[in-house]
């Protein structure tokens, strides 16, 4: 199964495609989509949409896993990220790929076994699980790979099936 993990943003969007076979994972490709500050925001959204369409076409994922949006102290930033995330979700929807959402706590738990793991611990475990020589950069890319691993670990569980079924009924 090919899983495309996405760490949403509007300046940097991390992505990572993995091949998941049970609890065995191998990286297929990863990187980041970047948009330049100072250009009109609508143009940034267009770039994100075009790049996500190309990434989905290249990797042909069976599933897209994406980090759930959570609000921090900067509401303006959260609104921009929410808009970019919407464009990413639209790209997956138009490609006919199912989308699964995970909180940072779920990602940390799935990758490290500990929901309060540090960012460094998650990145190191992601590196180890995928057999990478180095931690992918930027951090958003490593986060996206961790989100893909999270879906791989969660997709077969009874809890995940319950969550998926509940989400599909809405």
PyMOL commands that set and color helices and strands:
alter all, ss='L'
color gray80, all
select helices_A, chain A and resi 41-59+75-94+104-112+119-130+139-154+158-168
alter helices_A, ss='H'
color red, helices_A
select strands_A, chain A and resi 2-7+12-21+24-34+63-67+98-102
alter strands_A, ss='S'
color yellow, strands_A
deselect
rebuild
show_as cartoon
